[in-house]
Amino acid sequence: MLRIALAQTAPRLGALEDNLARHRELLDEARAGGAGLVVFPELGLTGYQLQDLAAEVALRLDDPRLVRLAAATRGISAAVSFVEESGDHRLFIAAALMEDGEIRHVHRKVFLPTYGLFDERRFFAAGDVLRAVPSRLGVGVGIAICEDFWHLQTPQLLALDGAQILLNVSSSPGRDLAARNDVGLGTATSWRTLMRTYAQLTTSFVVFVNRVGVDESVTFWGGSEVIGPSGEAIFSAPFFDEGLYLVDVNLEDVRRERITLPLLRDERLELQVRELGRIIAERAGLATDSTADAGAEPGLDVAPAPRADAAAEGAPDEPIRLRSRRR
């Protein structure tokens, strides 16, 4: 059995030291509660709506403050999210798996939304690696950050790479607080549909931790969850309430589900590679696009319209028919 602690926190925007202290407190509380894994939300060390503050709170992986936080994970595993500054001074939304006093793995957010109220690409660089990592828990762990889960390849690649627990750390705002249904917020309905689908299709545990609180008038709804490899919800945290929620899972459920329903085993990776290679070549104009209009340029899928004088030399225009307007 594994006890997972969902740290549904309300980080203070830009208050790095306060948020670091809160993380250490929750690590101690989770350890005292018998947890083997603690999961914090996206940008839990900094708050989400940073914009121009991002550079001020960014941490290199060798930053002493991050090293001290990792040291607090002796005997426990934790997923912690922060703004990472690379050696060449790019800023990333990152999440680290910390275990036994050290940083075991870092995931940089791959998909940065720029729609609606989101403008992440303006302030952050995109990651370009998706990797599962072995852990002290005895199973592979795959980390994704919020928007990463809105792209199908993320959970699939992590599971195929060996993850049996998929972590999604999130700062999902309640964009449709007025939309209510049988599970509450409309935003929550979308997320919960995704998580149940991914858990079942990858036959993996899915752990979703979303923050609460308010950043610059943006409200975050919480609703953190643990979903079993059959797609059934094991635990759902309340909306909007800050707390540390302890959830017990049986890791043997993954083995049972994957033997009963061998979906990952039956994936046709060679088919995907072949067809993706074809699609990429067609989009780049390096191969004939089977879906393009006749006469379209290489790399384009729509052919230009004929010249106006050429069109005039063709069939005569249809006569204009006038209709009487009925009242």
C-alpha positions in Angstrom: 0.0 0.0 0.0 1.1 3.6 -0.7 -0.3 6.6 1.2 -0.4 9.7 -1.0 -0.7 13.2 0.4 -2.5 15.7 -1.8 -1.2 19.2 -0.8 -4.1 21.4 -2.0 -2.5 24.7 -1.1 -3.0 28.4 -1.7 0.5 29.7 -2.4 1.2 33.4 -1.9 2.0 35.1 -5.1 5.7 35.9 -5.3 6.3 35.0 -1.7 9.0 32.4 -2.3 10.3 32.1 1.3 6.8 31.8 2.8 5.9 29.1 0.3 9.1 27.2 1.0 8.4 27.3 4.7 4.8 26.0 4.0 6.1 23.2 1.9 8.5 22.1 4.7 5.6 22.2 7.2 3.4 20.0 4.9 6.2 17.6 4.3 6.6 17.1 8.0 2.9 16.7 8.4 2.6 14.2 5.6 5.5 12.2 7.0 3.9 12.1 10.4 0.7 10.9 8.7 2.5 7.9 7.1 2.6 9.3 3.6 5.1 7.9 1.1 4.4 10.5 -1.6 3.4 14.2 -1.3 2.2 16.1 -4.4 2.1 19.9 -4.5 0.3 22.0 -7.2 1.8 23.8 -10.2 4.0 26.7 -9.1 3.3 25.9 -5.5 6.5 27.7 -4.5 5.7 30.9 -6.2 2.0 31.3 -7.1 0.8 31.3 -10.7 0.1 34.8 -12.0 3.7 35.9 -11.9 4.2 37.5 -15.2 7.2 39.9 -14.8 7.8 38.5 -11.3 8.9 35.2 -12.8 12.6 36.1 -13.0 12.7 37.3 -9.4 11.5 34.0 -8.0 13.2 31.7 -10.4 15.5 29.0 -9.0 18.4 27.1 -10.5 18.6 23.4 -9.7 21.7 24.1 -7.6 20.0 26.9 -5.6 20.7 26.4 -1.9 17.0 27.0 -1.1 15.9 24.2 -3.4 18.7 21.9 -2.1 17.4 22.5 1.5 13.9 21.7 0.5 15.1 18.5 -1.2 16.9 17.6 2.0 13.6 17.6 3.8 12.4 14.7 1.7 14.5 12.0 3.5 12.3 8.9 3.8 9.6 10.4 1.5 8.9 11.3 -2.1 7.6 14.7 -3.1 6.5 16.4 -6.4 7.3 20.2 -6.0 6.7 22.8 -8.7 8.6 26.1 -9.2 10.0 28.5 -11.8 13.3 26.9 -13.0 16.1 29.1 -14.4 18.4 27.2 -16.8 22.1 27.8 -17.2 21.4 29.9 -20.2 18.8 32.0 -18.3 15.6 30.6 -19.8 12.7 30.3 -17.4 10.6 27.2 -17.3 7.5 26.1 -15.3 9.0 23.0 -13.7 8.2 20.2 -11.3 10.8 18.1 -9.5 10.5 14.7 -8.0 12.5 14.9 -4.8 13.3 11.7 -2.9 15.5 10.8 0.0 17.1 14.2 0.2 17.8 14.9 -3.4 16.3 15.9 -6.7 15.7 12.8 -8.6 14.0 14.2 -11.8 12.8 17.5 -13.2 10.0 17.9 -15.7 9.7 21.2 -17.7 6.1 22.0 -18.8 5.9 21.1 -22.5 2.7 22.7 -23.6 2.2 26.4 -22.7 -1.3 27.7 -23.2 -1.8 31.1 -24.8 -5.6 31.1 -25.1 -8.3 32.6 -22.9 -6.7 34.1 -19.8 -3.4 32.3 -20.3 -0.3 33.9 -21.6 2.5 31.5 -20.5 4.5 31.5 -23.7 5.2 35.2 -23.2 7.1 34.6 -20.0 8.3 31.0 -20.2 10.2 28.6 -22.5 8.6 25.2 -23.3 10.2 22.0 -22.3 10.9 19.4 -24.9 11.3 16.1 -22.9 8.8 13.6 -21.6 10.3 11.0 -19.3 9.1 8.5 -16.7 11.5 7.9 -13.8 12.0 5.0 -11.4 11.3 6.0 -7.8 11.9 4.8 -4.3 8.2 3.8 -4.3 9.0 0.8 -6.4 7.1 2.0 -9.5 7.8 4.4 -12.3 6.5 8.0 -11.9 5.5 10.3 -14.7 5.1 14.0 -14.1 3.0 16.4 -16.2 2.0 20.0 -15.5 -1.5 21.2 -16.0 -1.9 21.9 -19.8 0.4 19.0 -20.6 -2.6 16.7 -19.9 -4.7 18.4 -22.5 -2.5 16.7 -25.2 -3.0 13.0 -25.8 0.6 12.1 -26.2 1.6 13.1 -22.7 0.0 10.4 -20.6 0.5 7.8 -23.3 4.3 8.5 -23.7 4.8 8.6 -19.9 3.0 5.3 -19.4 4.8 3.6 -22.3 8.1 4.8 -20.8 7.4 3.0 -17.6 5.1 5.2 -15.4 2.6 3.4 -13.3 1.7 6.6 -11.4 0.9 9.7 -13.5 1.1 13.0 -11.6 -0.5 16.1 -12.9 0.3 19.2 -10.8 -2.0 22.1 -11.8 -3.1 25.7 -11.3 -6.4 25.4 -13.0 -8.6 28.5 -12.6 -12.4 28.3 -12.4 -13.0 29.8 -15.8 -16.7 28.9 -15.8 -17.7 29.3 -12.2 -21.3 29.7 -13.2 -21.5 26.4 -15.1 -22.9 23.9 -12.7 -23.7 20.2 -13.2 -23.8 16.9 -11.4 -20.1 17.2 -10.2 -20.0 20.9 -9.7 -17.9 23.3 -11.8 -17.8 22.9 -15.6 -14.0 23.2 -15.5 -13.9 20.3 -13.0 -16.1 18.2 -15.2 -13.6 18.5 -18.1 -10.6 17.7 -15.9 -12.4 14.7 -14.3 -13.3 13.3 -17.7 -9.7 13.6 -18.8 -8.3 11.9 -15.7 -10.7 9.0 -15.7 -10.1 8.4 -19.4 -6.3 8.6 -19.1 -6.2 6.3 -16.1 -8.3 3.7 -17.9 -6.5 3.9 -21.2 -3.0 3.8 -19.6 -4.1 1.4 -16.8 -2.2 3.7 -14.4 -2.9 5.6 -11.2 -3.6 9.3 -12.0 -2.9 11.8 -9.2 -4.2 15.3 -9.9 -3.4 18.1 -7.5 -4.8 21.6 -8.1 -4.3 24.7 -6.1 -6.9 26.9 -4.4 -6.9 30.5 -3.5 -6.8 33.7 -5.6 -4.0 35.3 -7.6 -4.7 38.8 -9.0 -8.5 38.2 -9.1 -8.1 34.7 -10.6 -9.8 32.0 -8.5 -8.4 28.4 -8.4 -10.9 25.6 -7.6 -8.9 22.7 -6.1 -10.8 19.5 -6.4 -7.7 17.4 -6.4 -8.2 13.7 -7.1 -6.7 10.2 -7.1 -8.0 7.9 -9.9 -7.3 4.2 -10.0 -6.1 2.3 -13.0 -9.6 1.1 -13.8 -10.7 4.7 -14.2 -12.6 4.8 -10.9 -12.2 7.7 -8.5 -10.6 6.7 -5.3 -10.7 10.2 -3.7 -11.9 13.6 -4.6 -10.9 16.6 -2.5 -13.4 19.5 -1.9 -13.6 22.5 -4.1 -11.8 25.7 -2.9 -10.7 24.3 0.5 -7.0 24.3 1.4 -5.9 21.1 3.1 -3.5 18.1 3.1 -5.6 15.0 2.1 -4.2 11.5 2.7 -5.2 8.7 0.3 -4.3 5.0 0.4 -3.8 3.1 -2.8 -2.8 -0.5 -3.6 -0.1 -0.5 -6.2 -1.0 -4.1 -7.1 -4.0 -2.7 -8.8 -1.8 -1.7 -11.7 -0.6 -5.2 -12.2 -4.1 -6.7 -12.1 -5.5 -4.1 -14.5 -2.7 -4.4 -17.0 -2.9 -8.2 -17.1 -6.7 -8.1 -17.4 -6.8 -5.2 -19.9 -3.4 -5.2 -21.8 -4.0 -1.9 -23.7 -0.4 -0.7 -23.3 1.0 -4.0 -24.5 -1.1 -3.9 -27.6 -0.2 -0.3 -28.7 1.3 -0.3 -32.2 4.2 2.0 -31.7 5.8 1.2 -35.1 2.5 2.2 -36.7 2.5 5.5 -34.9 6.1 6.3 -35.8 5.6 5.4 -39.4 2.4 7.5 -39.7 3.7 10.4 -37.7 6.8 10.4 -40.0 4.6 10.6 -43.0 2.4 13.4 -41.6 5.5 15.5 -40.6 7.1 15.0 -44.1 3.8 16.0 -45.8 3.4 19.1 -43.6 7.0 20.1 -44.3 6.5 19.7 -48.1 9.0 16.8 -48.2 6.3 14.4 -49.5 3.1 14.5 -51.4 0.3 15.5 -49.0 -2.5 12.9 -49.5 -5.1 15.3 -48.0 -4.1 18.5 -50.0 -6.0 20.1 -52.9 -4.7 19.4 -56.4 -2.3 22.2 -57.3 -1.4 23.1 -53.7 2.2 24.0 -53.1 4.4 21.6 -51.2 3.7 22.1 -47.4 0.4 23.7 -48.1 -3.0 21.9 -48.2 -5.1 24.5 -50.0 -4.6 25.4 -53.7 -4.8 29.1 -54.6 -7.9 30.3 -56.5 -7.5 30.7 -60.3 -6.8 34.2 -61.7 -9.9 36.4 -62.1 -9.4 36.6 -65.9 -8.9 32.8 -66.1 -12.1 32.3 -64.2 -13.9 34.7 -66.6 -12.9 32.5 -69.6 -14.7 29.5 -68.1 -18.4 28.8 -67.8 -20.8 31.7 -67.6 -21.9 32.9 -64.2 -25.2 31.6 -62.9 -28.0 34.1 -63.5 -29.0 36.1 -60.5 -32.5 35.2 -59.3 -34.4 37.7 -57.3 -36.8 36.5 -54.6 -39.7 38.5 -53.3 -39.5 39.1 -49.5 -42.4 37.7 -47.7 -43.5 39.4 -44.6 
